[in-house]
């Protein structure tokens, strides 16, 4: 599945500040729902997280939890 991640807190004007990545398709467990996402949004909280939270070395941090399916 597609996702947007960052690997370090860079200025938003830097072309590497946000990167498109591919993640494994999620699977639903016994008490889960799997929703096909049709649209996403950028929440102001996402921008604050990107500015203040450094991902672990070599691991990208996926942003965005506001979706419509």
Secondary structure, 3 states (H helix, E strand, C coil): CEEEEECCCCCCCCCCCCEEEECCCCCCCCCCCCCCCCEECCCHHHHHHHHHCCCCCCCCEECCCCEEC
